[in-house]
């Protein structure tokens, strides 16, 4: 039974953080202990003399419980850029071993650890070592929930991501299609991907306000059955 997993995306800005918050709330509603974990986040936000990082702040704002800050992240960089480049600008290097050790620590503390990637699978963490998120996920031996768009182009991006995960023997729990607006094109994209991959899916609508996520139904589906059986 899988209790810890990755939220990975077909690209950047597909809604991984929103989906991570969705799963966090799902397990919280069941009375489980859970933490989201964003190993590497980039792009500091400064508003009204207050500085924060959007992803971990998003977790806190949607959590039903106060989250432990030190459990949410390992590396934070100010520049909104690829992790390896943002790290280079600050004169440091991202070490996969640090992240893997942090994951193991969290697994001993929580029923569920939801690890969120950055960008897509081949986003580099350490360019000198040719070390990408895909390799980190593989080393963690955790399955993946893949987040995809619903619009034009998603079939190619999603199938490529599914293929590379399979080639690296990384279990895929299913696909979450985010920001669905109800068009025939989107519906056909989702149907086509489902038919080709034979993976269960969850469809999350495009919210007028992100706060609407709190009212989105948290239902048991075939998706969760597969996630728990991996």
Secondary structure, 3 states (H helix, E strand, C coil): CCCEEEEEECCCCCCHHHHHHHHHHHHHHCCCCEEEEEEEEECEEEECCEEEEHHHHHHHHHCCCCCCHHHCEEEEECCCCCHHHHHHHCCCCCCHHHHHHHHHHHHCCCCEEEEECCCCCCCEEECCCCEEHHHHHHHHCCEEEEEECCCCCHHHHHHHHHHHHHHCCCCEEEEEEEEECCCHHHHHHHHHHHHHHCCCEEEEECCCCHHHHHHCCCCCCHHHHHHHHC
